[in-house]
Amino acid sequence: RCMVNSRFARVYDALVRHRRPVLAVLSALVGLGLLAATQLHVDVSFQPFFANDRAVAERTEQFEARFGQRSGEYLVAIVGHDDVLAPSFLRSLRGITDEVARIPHVAEATSLSTARTLRLAADGSPQVVPLVAPEALTGSHQELAPAARAALLARPDVRGQLVARDGKSAVVLARVELPLSDLKGRSPVIDQFEHAVEAGAPAGSSVRVTGVSVVEREYGALVLRNLVTSVLLASTVMLLVLWARYRRVAAVVTVMSGVWAALPVTLGAFWLLGLDLTAINSTVLTIVLVIGVTQGIHLQEEFYRQREHGRSGDAAAQRMFARLAVPVAATSLTTLLGFLSLRTASISAIRDFAVASSIGIVIVYCTQNLLVPVLLRRLQAGPSHARMAGRARVTTAILRLVERVTTRRP
């Protein structure tokens, strides 16, 4: 143990001697990490949450190659109105559908006003005719006869398909030819689709836009908002706890410095390794935050104890680094191996989470052990910090009390 401590004491000496280039490199990594974070791909599709069964995937690919992509290819606008079979509404619906059909990458636009059906002619030959009579779409304001309304709404390909079962809304469908996985490419199509429907909807109607792509895009925005919120909330809580514990700005900054540096570097590692930001691995930053603060508290407390033993600030920081570098590494390694065990999962999102969390644990260990000794020597080694106001003594007194209670009552 003495030999190990001696070696790490030399590592500390080298770190202090080269602190300027170390801080410069770390600052550059933080900057690059922030830049790389803006390029991260947010994958909130449902595919990563399915188990990998290559045989099933191949059959799906064969089906889509022959029949086209059926799952999630449509954007859907639900246009609510009191009378969806009124000629004025049908004309507005036709205008919306025509406008949607002109959007790039929309292969087909369908609504009640454009749908067609198959019927038999007098001679028995099949004919494809408009589902709604053309005269209902002219400017004559001719109402559909009650019998025609009832017959139209009774059709199974209309009721519950193109018109809601309560008859109070109709849909406009846009079949997008872009792959479902290309959410970035589909996003401008969604924007144009929403604009076309809202601009063409008649007065007094309501519009709701949905579809798998729309849900995934909104889910992606929700994931990003939750990521920022969770990191800010966790950081605020940690700062309050650390302030209540130490009542010193220098101590709080020292504990948090490596954590704040590790967060953007971790995101940069995501980009470098080609990891997408998913609903699962977006929690990695919170994990890094919690583990990093725990490590920082261990280092700060050991520094306080060394100061109370009479060592100077530099000597206390060196002693702290030498004594705790290996134990903290051992706890980090144990945690890392626990997360890496998730690589055995059959779900790709969980396997990626295992890699992402392991990377974050390694990075925050490195940043804490690089920054904390330097900041301790810079911020807490002066004469004003010669006495630690009994901060560590409180902890030591509690531990000794617990020791006496437990050993007397084995």
N, C-alpha and C positions, 0 to 999 in steps of 0.2 A: 504493500500500500504506500509506503514511504517513497518507493522508487517511482510509482505511478504519479504521486503528488508532485514529486520533483520534476518529472517530465512535463507535466501540465503547467507547473510554475514557469518553466522555460518557454512553453507555448504562450503563456500570458505575457512574458517579457517581450517576446517577438511581436505579439499583437500590439502592445503599447508602443513599441518602437516604430512600427509601420502603420500606426493608426490612421494617418492621413490617406495613404493609398487605399487602405481597407475601407474607410468611410467613402472615398470617392467611388470605388467600385460598387459598393452597396447602394450608393445614391443613384448611380447609373442603372443598376438593376431595377431599382424601384421605378425610375422613369420609364425604362423599357417595358416594365410590367404594366404600368398604367397605359402606355401606348398599345401594347398587345391586347389589353382587356377590351379596348374599343373594337377589336377585330374578332372577338370571340363569336362563334356561331352558337346561337341559342336553339337547342333542339328540344322542343316540347311536344314532339309527335308521340303517338302512342306506341310506335314500333319498338323503341328501346325497352319497353316494359314487358315485351313478350319473350318467352323462352326461345332460345335459338334451336329451331328444328329445321335443318337444312332441307329435308325431304319435303316438308310442308311448304317451305318458302319456294322451292323449285316448282312445285305444282301451281302455286299462286302466280309465279312469273309466267308459266306456260299458259295459264288461263288468260292473264292480261295481255299476253302477246297475241292471242287469237281473238279475244272478244273486246279488248280495250280495258283500261283501268276503270273499274266500276265503283270502287270504294272511295268515297270522299271526293269524287271529282266535281261535284256540283256546288255552286254557290246558290243560296236560296234567299229570296226576299219574300217576306210575308206581308202583303198589303191588306190592311184591314179596312172594311167599308160596310155600311149598313146594307147595301144592295149590290153584290158583286156581279149581278146579271143585268144591271142597268146599262143601257147603251152608252151613256157618257163614261161610266167606269170602264167598260170594255174597250172603248176607244183610247182612254188613257193607258190602260194595260197594254194595248197594242203598241202605243207610242213608246212605252218603257221597254217592251220586249225588243222592238226594232233598234232602239238606242243601245241596249245591252249587247245585241248581236254584232254591233260595230266595234266593240271593245277588242283590242288585240288579245290574242290567245283564247278568246271565247269561241269554241268550235260550234256551239249551238245554243240558242236561246229559246225557251219554251214557256208558254203560259196558256191560260184558258183561251186567250184571243188568237193564238197561233196554232194550237194543237190540232192535229188531224186524226181522223178515224177511218176505219175501213167499213164499207157497206157493200151490199150486193145490188147490182143494177137489175133492171127488169129481165134482162136476158141471163141473169145468174153470174155475170162477170164481176169481179171485185173492183171497187172504185175507192180511191183515197180522196176523202172530202173534208172540208173544214169542220171541226167539231161544233163551232158556233157559226150560224148562218151569216154570210157576208153582209147581208142587209143590216144586221145588228151593229156592224162596225162603221156604217156610213153616218152622215150627218143628219139623217132624217128623224132622229129621236124616236124611232119606232120601238116600242116596248115588245119584249118577247111575250108571246101568249102564255097564260098560266100553264097550259098543258105542256108546252115546249120547255118551260122552266122546270116543271116537275120531272119531265123525262130526262132532261140534261143532268139535274142534280141526283137522279136515281142511278146514273151510270156508275159502275164501280171504278172506272178509270178516271172519273171526275171527282166524285165525293170522297174526300179523304186523300186525294192525290193532288189535283189542281185547285180544288176548293175545299176549305175546311168543312168538317162534318156539321158545324153549326151554320154554315153558309155565310159567315161574317168576314171571311178573308179569302184571298186567292194568292197563289204563289207565282213568282217568276223564277225560272231555273236557268242558270248559266253553266254549261258544261265547259270546264276549263281544260285545255289540252296539255297544260304543264304538269309534270309529275307531282304527286301529292307531297313528296318529300321536299320539293323546292318551295318552301314557304316564303323565302326571300323574293323569289320570282313571282309568286302569286300575290304578294302583298299589294303591289300597285294595281293589279287586276281587281282585288277586293275594294280598294279605294275608289276606282272608277265605277265599279258596280254599285257601290253604296251611293255615289253621287248621282248616277243615272236614275236610280230608283227614287231617291228622295226628290230629285228635281222634277220628275215626271208624275209623281203621285198626285192625284186630284185633291182638292181642298176637302178637309174633313176626314181624310183617311190617315191611318197610322202605318208606319213602316218598321219592320224588324228584319235585320239581315243575319243569317246564320249559315251553317255548313261546317264541315270538319275543319277546313282551312281557317275560317273565321274564329272558330273556338280555339284552335291551336294558337293563332296569333294573339288573341286576348289572354290566353293562358301564359304565353311567353312574356307578355307585358306584366302579368301578375307575378310571375316568378322573379323578374328583375326587381319589381317594386318590393316584394317580400325580402329579397336578398339584401337590398339597401337598408330596408327597415330593420331587419334582424341584426345586421352588423352595427348599425347606429345605436339600436336599443341595447344590445349586449355591451358595446363599448361604453355607453353611458352608465349602465349598471356597474361595470367593472371599475370605472373611474370613481364612482361614488363609494364603492366598497374599499378601494385602495386609499381614497382620501380619509375615510373613516378610520382606516387602520393606521396610516402613517402620518397624516396631517402635514405632509411635506410635499411641495410641488416637485422637488427634485426626485424624491423617491417614486412618486407616481409616474413621472416621465420616464424614469429609468426602467420601471417594470413594463411600461407599455411600448417603449421605443421599438424593441425587436418585433413586437406583434404588429404594430402599424407598418413596419417595413416588410413583414412577411406576407401581408395580404395582397398587395399588388404583385409581388414576386411570384406568389402562388398562381395568380391569374395568368401571369406571363408564362409560367410553366405549362398551364393548361393549353395555351395557344401553341407553344413550342412542340408539345407532344400530340397535338391534334385532337385534344379532348373537347367535346362540346359541353356547353353549360346546360345541364338538364335539371329537372325538378329535384333530383336526388343530390347530385354533386354540388348544387348551389348551396347546400348546407355546410360544405367543407370550410368556408371562410369562418363560420361561427365556431366550428370545431377547432380551427387553428387559433382563433381568438382565445377560447377557453384554455386550451393546452398551453399556449404561449404565456398567458397571464399566470397560470399555475407555476410554470418554470421560473418566470420572473420573480414571483413571490419567494420561492425557495432561494434564489440567488440573493435577493435583497435581505432576507432574514439572516442568511449566513454572513453577509457582510456586516450587519448590525452586531451579530454575536462576536465576530472577530474584532470589531471596534471596541466592544465592551471588555474584551480581554486585554485591551491596552495597545493594540497594534495601530500603526499609522494608517491613513486612508489608503495609500498605495499598497502597503503590506496586507491590509485587510482584504482589498480587492484581489490581490494575487492569491492569498490563502483561500478565499472564497472560490475562485476559479479552479484552483488545484483540487480542492476537496469535492466540489459538486459537478464538475464536468462529466465525470464517468457515471455517477449515480443518476443524474438527469438524463444522460444518454441511455442508460439502461431502462429507465421508465419510458422514455420515448420509443425505444426499440420494442418494448413489450406492447405498447399501444399500436405501433406500426404493424407488428406481426398480427395483432388482432384484426386490424382493418384489412390487411392483405389476405387473410383467410376468406374474405368475401369474394376473392377471385374465383373460388370454386363454384359460385352461383351460375346458373344457366341463363340468367337475365343480364343482358349486356349493360343496362344502366347501372346495375349493382356492381358489376365487374369494373366499370369505369369509375364508380364511386370509390372502390377499394384503392385504385391507383391514385386518384386525385387526393384522397385523404392522406395516404401515405406520403405523397409528395409534400403536402402541406405540413405534415409533422416534421419531416426532415428539414424543410426550409425554416420553420419557426425555431427549431433547435439551433440552427446555424446563426440566424439573425440575432437571437437572444444572447448566445454565447460570444458573438462578435461585438454587439453594441453595449450590453450591460456592463462588462468590465471597463470599457472605455468611458462610459457615462458616469459610472461610479467614481472613477479616478478624477473625472472632470468636474462633476457636480457635487460630490459628497465627500471629498477627501480633504477639504479645507478646515481651518480652525473652527469655523462656525458649526461644523458637524462633528466636533470632537466628542460631544456627548449626544447620545441618541435618545435622550429624555426617557429612558427606561422602556423603550418600545419592545426590545427583545426580552427584557427582564419579565415583562408581563407574560409573554408566551412561555418563558422558561419556568416561571412560578406556577402556571397552570399545569404544565407537563409534570413538574415535580409533585404537585398535589395529586394528580391522577395516579402517578407512580406509587405514592405512599398508600393511597386508598386500595389500589388493586393488589399490591404486594402484601398488604396486611390482611386482605381477605381473599386468599387465593381460591 
